[in-house]
């Protein structure tokens, strides 16, 4: 495959992931191609730059036909010819055009992200143990949770947790885990431990062993215990602190 063919194919792949944002105003239609994952961020942040998320730095009256919008009409209706300013208005006040298949795929992807986030950050406050992803998935289905494909995980997390609480006991918490590593295990384990959370206390002993306290999302404690046990072949002391 030649360079030009590669670039064309790569560009086509990118465009396939884009959706049309459309705003009808003053009897005119204005459209842009945009990354659907950034819609919530742009709508929630007046200062967000739109230019880095749009496929083509142009405003169209019909994207599919490649028909450009009139700059005179843009100036008349938006008070500016600047594509970024107009694009921002289109995203914030217009409609996002997606096919049924696109919406289904985006919703499923967002659902998986939400389940993963909850399973890694939440616990059953009664048992102080994490909820398996399948239990969360089942509870979301039972509660009839609606997933907004254009809204961030954090943006819809509270309403989802409120819907889940009548089904399963659940809360977002952090825990503190005390860890003691042998001297020979420190080099290969320290980075793994740091990746799970914040090391809020640490000390090297005279024999070279390491003692630390890690604060992490409560739902990650099981994964954390499995990881350090695997990395140290079981030669590790771990304790979840009660005041975590």
N, C-alpha and C positions, 0 to 999 in steps of 0.2 A: 504494500500500500504506500503510495506516494505521500509527501508532506501535505499537499493540498487536499488529497482525499481524507487523510487523517484529521486535518483541521475541520473539514466539512462534517465528517462523522461526529467528531467531538462536539462541535457546535450544535448539531442536530440533537445529540443526547441531552445537552444542557437545556435546549428549548423544549424538549419533551417534558421536562420537570417543571416548566413554568406554566402559570395560568394567566388568564386575562382578567385584569381589573378594569371595570367599566363604570363610567359616570355619565349620566345623561343630564344635561343642563342647558338651559336657554335654547332648547330645540336642537341641540347638537349632541353628538356622541363622542366621547373621548376614551381611548383605551390604551393600556400599556401591558407588556408581558412582565410578570413579576414572580419571584420565588414565593410560593405560598407559605413557607415556614416563617417568613418574616412579617407577615401581615399583622399579627398581634403586637409585635414589638413596635412597628411603625405607628399603629393606632394608639398605642399606650404611651408613646413618647413623642411629643411635638418637636423635639430637637433631633430625632433620628434622621439620618441621611438615607434617602430613598435610592440614590444613584447606584450604590453598590449592590442593590438587590434586584434591579431591573435588567432584563436581558439586553434591551436596546435603548439607548438614551434618546428615544424619540417618542412623541405622542402621536397616536393614530386615531383616525375616526373609524377604521376597520382593520384590526390587526391581521385577520386571516387573508384579507385582500392586499395587505401592505399599503393601504391608503392612508397617507399622512393627514393629520389634522391641520387645519388652517391656522397659521400664526396670528392672523388678524382676528379670528374667532377666539383663539386662546387669550389674546390681549383684551378683547371685548368682555369675555365672560369671567376670566380669572384675574384680569388686571396685570398679567405678566405673560411673557413668551418663554420664560425660563422653564425648560422641561422638568427639572427637578422639583420646582415649586408646584407645577401643575400635577406631576406624578404623585406628589405627596397628598394633594387634595383628592385625587382620584382614589388612592388607597384608603384614605381616612373617611371619605364620604360616599364612595361608590360601592359597587357590588363585586364580589369575587366570583368569576364564572368558572365553574368546574363541572366536568361530566360526572355522571353517577358513579362510574368506575373510579375516577380520580378521587371523589369524595369518600368512597368506600375504602380505598387504599389508604388515604390520608388519615381517616378516622381510626382504622385498625392500627396504623403505625403510632398514632398518638395514644391509643388505648394501651398498647404494649409499653410505651414510655411511662405512662402513668402508673401502671401495675408495677413496673420495675422500680420506679421512684418510691412508691409506697412500701413495697416489700423490703427495700434497703433502708428506709428511714423510720418505719413504724413498728410498733410491737403490740402484743396483747398486754395491756396494763395489769391484767389479773395474774398472768403467769410470768410476765416479764420476758417473754420469748417472742421471736419474730413470727409474722404470719407468712406461710408459704405463698408464692405468687398465685398458685391455682386457687387457693382459698380466697384471695383478694379478687381474682377474676370472677369466681362464682358469686361472691357477695355483690360485686358491681352489677352482674347480670340480674340477680334477685332484686336489687334495689332499683333496677331500671335506670341506671346512671346514663345521662346523656353526655357524649364526648363531643366537644367543639374542636374540629380539626384545625381551626385557625387560631385557637387560643393556646397560650403556653401552658405547660404542666402546672407551674406555680399559680397561674392565673385562675385555674379551675380546681385546684387541690382542695381548698377549704370546703367548697360545696359538695365535692365528692366524698370527703371524709364525713361530713354531716349526714350524707345519705347512707354511708356504710355503718355508722355507729348503732342504728337500731338492729342491724344484722349481725355484726361482730364487734366485740370490744376492741377498740383500736385507738392509738394515740401516737403522735409524732414526738419522739424523745431522743435524747442522746444518753450514752452510757460511758462510764470511765472504766477502762480495763487495765489492770496492772499486769505487767509482763516481765519475766526474768529470762534472759538469754545467756547461754554459755558463751565464753569468749570466742570460740571458733565459729559460732553461728551468727555473731553480730554483723560481719561484713555482708553476708548474703541476705539477711533478714531485715536489716534496718530500713532499707528502701521500701520493702513491702509493708512494714508496719506504718511508716510515714504516709503511705498512699491511702490507708484506711481512715485516717483522721488527723487530729492535732496532738502532737506529743507535748503534753502540758507539764511533764516532770520527767527527768531522767538523771541517771547517775551511774558511772562506771565504778565497779568494785575493785578492790586490790588484786583480785585474781583475774581481772579482765572481763568478768561477766557484766552484763548490762541490765539495769532495772529501770523501767519507765512506766509512765501512766499515759494511756492514749484515750482521748475523747473522740467518740465516733457516733454516727447515727445508730440507734439501737438495733435496727433491723439488720445491720451488717455484722453483728457479733458472731453469729454462727459461721459465716463465711470467713471471718477473721480467724476464728479458732482453728478451722480446717486448714487455712493457709499456713499459719505459723507451725502447726503440728506437722504438716507435710514438709515444710522447709527445714525444720529442725529434726525430722525423724522422731518426733515425740519428745525430744529433750528440751522441753520448755515448760515454764510455770506460768499459768495464766489464771487471773481471778477477776471476775466482774465485781467492781466495788459497789456496795449497797447504796452509797450516797451518790451514784452516777446519775 
